[in-house]
Amino acid sequence: MLAKTKRGLWRGLAALMVFVLCLSLTAGSIMEANAGTIDTALGTVSSGFVSEQNAGNPLYDKFSPPAEYLNADGTGNSNALISAAIDLNRREAAEGSVLLKNENNALPLSSGANVTLLGIRSHSNLLGSSFGVKAQGAYISLEQALSQSKTDFANTMAWSVGSRGAPPGPTVGAAWTGDEFDFEGAGYNLNQTMIDIYEKLGDTYVHYENEPAAEVYDPGEPSIDEIAGVNSDYKSSFAQYGDAAIVVIARPSCEQLDYLPGGVADGLDFEHGEPFSLTKNERDLIALAKECSDKVIVLVQSSASVEIGSLKDDPDVDAILWIGVPGCYGFLGVADILCGRVSPSGGLFDIFTAYNMSAPAMQNMGKMYYSNTEGTITRTGGVLGFNPGAYAIEAEGIYVGYRYYETRYYDCVAGTGGADSSAGAYGSSGGWNYDDEVTYGFGYGLSYTTFDYAIEGEPRFEISTDPETGAPSAYATFSVKVTNTGSAAGKTPVQIYGQAPYTPGGVEKPAIQLLNFEKSGVLAPGASETVEVKVDLQFIASYDESYDNGDGTKGTYIMDPGDYYFAVGNGAHDALNAIMAAQGMDESRMAGKGNAAQAYRRSITESFISKTMFSVSKTGYKISNQLPYADWNFFQPGEVTYLTRADWAGTFPKTYDNMTLTNQQLIDYLNGKIYELRTSDDTSDIKWGVDSGIKIHEMYGVPYDDPKWDQLLDQLTLEEAMYIFSFGGPSIPGADSIGALETYMTENAGNGIAVNLNASKDPDAPWAIPQSDTNGNWHPEVFANAPMGASTFNPELMYELGQFEGIESLFTGINILWGPGLNTHRHAYNGRNGEYYSEDPVLSGVAAMEFAIGALEYGLVAAPKHFAFNDQESERGGVSPWMTEQRAREVELRAYQIAFEATKYDTDDYDAGMRGLMTSFSKIGAIECTSSYGLMTEILANEWGFIGYAVTDIYDDVDLWTAVLNSGTTCFDTRGQEGFYKSTTLDSCFLFTNQMYSDPLNAHLIDGDANLQLKLKDAVHKNIFAWSESHLMNRYNATTHFGSRMTWWRATYMGLEIGSGVLAAAFVVLYVLSSTKKKEEK
Amino acid sequence: MKKLNVGGYFNILAAILGVVGTILTIVSSTMSADNTLAGLPMIAAAGIAGAVLCVLAVWTSGRFGNFDLIGSVSLLAAIGLFFYTFGAAVGQRVMMIAGLFSFNAGNTTGWSVFYVSVGAWACLLVGCLVLIISGFLRTVKENA
């Protein structure tokens, strides 16, 4: 009996230990498959490069951080790095905040003032986006910036809000135990009564530093009654803190969600029934501020146009300052402006309209689906479960943002095109009227001083054509004399706009468009500076889709002969008024006055710049239509009417909901039928696996077209190349044949590198910050949302931000950054606007270019996203934005073109450019962007000369592997996939098992397709070239190999495996022994 | 056949849970073409084999007595097989789940797959726990 009991005991314990063994084996397997992600989260290092380092085999000799960020022993100085980040974010916010209104000398408000802060967002600050460009870790709050002089990071950590089902949590996992930093704040005395009230109300109105937009929006602003409910005597505090009342109003942004037309929570009495208008509680706050003080200052936080016309018109609201979504330390910059330490110098990144719904783009925004999706679209939603059959007809054509409002205004004054009809009028009573529709114009911003702008003399034109390629080079450099005419020191953007001659019925042209900008230095009162602004005249040319190129193709850029106007101004409206004044238009019909001295007219003749000069790209490639499938009318003619200034009333967009798919080619494209895999090509001429003895460490600095690359590429096996194309990061496969190792290379985002200092992917770098560093928990994603950067209108600051993130990347070991966001704002409601700079392609493109070139200086490849047309987050996975090719090229694509061409940084010896991008989830018309040959090869590579890493968004279009390869995309974002050639193989990875038009992915899939093999070589070439230009090359020499390292989590699961295995075996032995004993007893 | 004791009923319960867990795993893999599990036949076969071994352990106990060697080996193997089915599925769903709780919360198909998968994993894990308890207990009544 006893023996039987023991047998049961041993058997039960054996079963328990087998369970533990299985559990630890499973956990170990999953952890190893996600080791890179775990390392990032836990700050561990589970693998790395192992190299000998000697005179013949140097390491870390290509890129290094500046000495100011290093300790005496060469290790990284985290305190210096954080101090620099604080300073840079401060300057970013100080230059990017836009003063929209300042009356009665409300601002600046001197130090020592007694101030009351109102609005729950004054206490629960908005710092970043939910997902996307999140602000992470310890920060400086608005209250601290206004009243303190030392950080309190230990008690000021940012929190994010998750999405469905995810509880909110701190953006960085552990509390701050590192250094605290001194700073110079505004020096105000704050009303503690209101701070205490908002602290208490925070229990009910829960806000986080990174918060999402919402399809049904509620800003979560407490009512006056609720304030009184916490402290009925709160108004008695106003007398002591009545020097000024500062009200904070905020509208967040985020990935995945949009605001929607009419999407507002019930019972809040939004002023216009729309999410960007003010609720009753917010309006009541303004009234309360007036009770509190004679000086009412409103701080507006947003990444889009907030409908604040009523505040502009309210004489008792003294000042309005847009402060964006400023990042972790940006409130210091806001404090600098408020107290007058810095004079504001930002310009608006988007036009602020009275009613966002008045934009023609808003007539076709949101969730629209084909009427016959079911049964017609057979392609599934992919591994991310996207909803097939969504689309947006961008019937506004080129008239996006200020291009619409300013052009319509111009035509109103000119009396042409029926511009003053009531079509599209929201704020106007009767006919459309600029002043009633627009609150603050694009590029507009006030200062504490005033400036006078004048174009000095004739601009310097440099016009030439490459005799061999026909590539144009056409620039006009304007010398603008800027004079500080006020009484305070300050700097100002110098924005050059242009207007091309328009003929009704001809190619659509906006009445005004930004061509380039610079920023002056700080000018003392009365001082002047001549600022040179170089304009690429290509960007005043127009894309004519119907132009007959005479070679069987259609469509190219044209430069119509005629009078071209250029102007400098405080924003687009001021510049347009200057042009209108120069044209002698009726001032009585104008909104504001124009100064003709700010404008310049140039008659352009065929002999000066030929009509087709820009029909050839800077690479010498002939330009023609490449995106016919972007236009709905290409498939189903006549069903969509695009807006034209020749007939504003007759073509103002209607809403195109429930479109019906009838064209079979359109349906085939939507179903992903784009590329037909070949199976029997002769591929014998395509070399794979030919060993030339070249290793990857030899490729640093080798020009892209050097024959050595061909040798390296021929050395790869076909299978290795397929791995590199299939798995594009964050972990990227190695290739034994060229000595490349599997590496965690890429991360988000545009506002910093999303890896803690103590989780560096390159812990062996001499400047690595040790895990024991008390500041190791600092997370470098601290900078502002993109619109703040754009609003600085300061190319040097944009460059400096890129440089700094490049330095961050050296400390975090990330050599490719998935950012910045570079799509243009189609409308205010795109939840992702916080990640994208602006509605203007030149402002966006220059910002991204400066950032990327600055980052590359330290070996960081910036990969802007989402190329292209991510005009909404609603149904972002595969939504079809339909548009004309002119619209595509002159708005969305122009931003990317400027950044990728990076002409400003070209030299005789070096073709500068960005070395990375991420494609969009969306389609362009009928075809996925990832799979569009016209977009990815013809335009991106051939016209713009892009060379580099072009990755899809996460798991996007993995079912179209062959089509994506054919298009020119160079790899897939396969986050979470690691252990290549072993645990993750081509044919075992779940991502590629469901292929629409081929067998599941396997190493022999393209054995018989010569085209795809050549495309594969090209893709891999571009990927490895991008690696070779990055600081990844710091880690390679001839001796480099892969090394696994012990981590605490690895030790834990291995210990469990061994312990449970041993115990299980022991209990089995005991069980067997007791069984034997029982038999003997029998 | 001897009458079942508590351990025997637990084995049968574990077998049922294993079968249900395996079926749910198959369902989660076939709900959409984009969420199929690589190696599904092997995963399903392991789950079913585990369930069969649970039943086998009962049968051998009835034939050879409680805590018999074959039954005990079957029980341990069943735990391993259930865990294989569980682990292989979890490993392939990690990134989908991470997405659902972050950037891809709107993936309604993914949520459906997630809920079914959680059901499957719960069945398989509870099945393992039931087998552990069963390991300590007699499978059949010896005086019957």
Boltz contact constraints between the chains, C-beta under 6 A:
constraints:
  - contact:
      token1: [A, 7]
      token2: [B, 67]
      max_distance: 6.0
  - contact:
      token1: [A, 8]
      token2: [B, 67]
      max_distance: 6.0
  - contact:
      token1: [A, 8]
      token2: [B, 136]
      max_distance: 6.0
  - contact:
      token1: [A, 11]
      token2: [B, 67]
      max_distance: 6.0
  - contact:
      token1: [A, 11]
      token2: [B, 72]
      max_distance: 6.0
  - contact:
      token1: [A, 11]
      token2: [B, 135]
      max_distance: 6.0
  - contact:
      token1: [A, 12]
      token2: [B, 135]
      max_distance: 6.0
  - contact:
      token1: [A, 12]
      token2: [B, 136]
      max_distance: 6.0
  - contact:
      token1: [A, 15]
      token2: [B, 76]
      max_distance: 6.0
  - contact:
      token1: [A, 15]
      token2: [B, 132]
      max_distance: 6.0
  - contact:
      token1: [A, 15]
      token2: [B, 135]
      max_distance: 6.0
  - contact:
      token1: [A, 16]
      token2: [B, 132]
      max_distance: 6.0
  - contact:
      token1: [A, 18]
      token2: [B, 76]
      max_distance: 6.0
  - contact:
      token1: [A, 18]
      token2: [B, 79]
      max_distance: 6.0
  - contact:
      token1: [A, 19]
      token2: [B, 79]
      max_distance: 6.0
  - contact:
      token1: [A, 19]
      token2: [B, 128]
      max_distance: 6.0
  - contact:
      token1: [A, 19]
      token2: [B, 132]
      max_distance: 6.0
  - contact:
      token1: [A, 22]
      token2: [B, 80]
      max_distance: 6.0
  - contact:
      token1: [A, 22]
      token2: [B, 83]
      max_distance: 6.0
  - contact:
      token1: [A, 26]
      token2: [B, 87]
      max_distance: 6.0
  - contact:
      token1: [A, 30]
      token2: [B, 91]
      max_distance: 6.0
  - contact:
      token1: [A, 131]
      token2: [B, 103]
      max_distance: 6.0
  - contact:
      token1: [A, 163]
      token2: [B, 105]
      max_distance: 6.0
  - contact:
      token1: [A, 164]
      token2: [B, 105]
      max_distance: 6.0
  - contact:
      token1: [A, 165]
      token2: [B, 101]
      max_distance: 6.0
  - contact:
      token1: [A, 166]
      token2: [B, 101]
      max_distance: 6.0
  - contact:
      token1: [A, 255]
      token2: [B, 103]
      max_distance: 6.0
  - contact:
      token1: [A, 380]
      token2: [B, 33]
      max_distance: 6.0
  - contact:
      token1: [A, 380]
      token2: [B, 34]
      max_distance: 6.0
  - contact:
      token1: [A, 382]
      token2: [B, 34]
      max_distance: 6.0
  - contact:
      token1: [A, 383]
      token2: [B, 34]
      max_distance: 6.0
  - contact:
      token1: [A, 384]
      token2: [B, 104]
      max_distance: 6.0
  - contact:
      token1: [A, 384]
      token2: [B, 107]
      max_distance: 6.0
  - contact:
      token1: [A, 385]
      token2: [B, 107]
      max_distance: 6.0
  - contact:
      token1: [A, 385]
      token2: [B, 109]
      max_distance: 6.0
  - contact:
      token1: [A, 385]
      token2: [B, 110]
      max_distance: 6.0
  - contact:
      token1: [A, 976]
      token2: [B, 95]
      max_distance: 6.0
  - contact:
      token1: [A, 988]
      token2: [B, 38]
      max_distance: 6.0
  - contact:
      token1: [A, 990]
      token2: [B, 38]
      max_distance: 6.0
  - contact:
      token1: [A, 990]
      token2: [B, 92]
      max_distance: 6.0
  - contact:
      token1: [A, 993]
      token2: [B, 36]
      max_distance: 6.0
  - contact:
      token1: [A, 993]
      token2: [B, 38]
      max_distance: 6.0
  - contact:
      token1: [A, 994]
      token2: [B, 33]
      max_distance: 6.0
  - contact:
      token1: [A, 994]
      token2: [B, 34]
      max_distance: 6.0
